[in-house]
Amino acid sequence: MGQTRSLIIGLALVMGQTAGAYAADLGLPPPPLPPEAPCIGCTGPVYLKGFIGAANPNVDNIHSELFAFNDFQVFHKDIKSSPLFGIGIGYEWSSWLRFDVTGEYRGKSLFIAQDRFPGGNGTFSIASNDADGTFPPGTNEYTADIESWVGLANAYIDLGTYLCITPYIGGGVGVASVSVLGLKDVNVPASSVFYASDHTETNFAWAVYAGLAYDVNPSVTLDLAYRYTDLGDARSGTVTAFDNSSSYRSLDIEDITSHDLMLGVRWKLGHQTAAPMPVAFK
């Protein structure tokens, strides 16, 4: 019985080789290869991301046309912290280089500034209204809300993965739409209050990043990042006295930058999961 089985197997192998050679002689195509198994655990190069964070902005200086008429001294200017929220889509070019495009909303933050001027003799002009002669010293206390939208195109360099942790650096360029809302200018010594119309400036923006990414699994990555962001300048609309007696063009808020701390999640698309084990029936 064993010899018969061996003989049958040998004949089958010889016939298979003979049939393949005969098909080749006739010019027939080779039999199709079996389909490749899916890459279990692999992901595609495209990812989605979402992030939240805290913006800690600074302002370099403030200015208005009134500063040309007296020796104004700015002794305080500040923008308070605010939350930020963003989303994006990215592409992993290689194991160390990736790109993404992000859009974010930076919530309203309180702007505060104070200045003072010594007064003097001469003409002090506010818009078309002139005050000739001696005018007393004074101070202005400014408050407003600052709100912005930022869109950036970013590139990152991943610096190697260690225990599922990947440090990286990056940079981005884009646009920032910065709004000054509800500006109020109070001059207590002069018993004067001015209100400004809302105004939005759209500027070139840029950013640099440093961060750590942690691979939770092949398709989900947590991302903790620091970002320095330059949003450009902002300004209010026309500033008018409460009794419409005078006005000036705007208060300019110069060179807004921000130290941002962000926590995000990246979802890699195209992840293949293992097929379920077949169930044997008896």
Secondary structure, DSSP 4 states (H G I P E B T S, - for coil): -HHHHHHHHHHHHHHHHHHHHHHHHTTPPPPPPPPPPP-TT---SEEEEEEEEEEEEEEEEEE-GGGGGS--EEEEEEE--EEEEEEEEEEE-SSSEEEEEEEEEEEEEEEEEEEEE--EEEEEEETTEEEEEEE--EEEEEEEEEEEEEEEEEEEEE---BTTEEEEEEEEEEEEEEEEEEEEEEETTTTEEEEE--EEEEEEEEEEEEEEEEEEETTEEEEEEEEEEEEEEEE-S-EEETTSS-EES--EEEEEEEEEEEEEEEEES-PPPPPPPPPP--
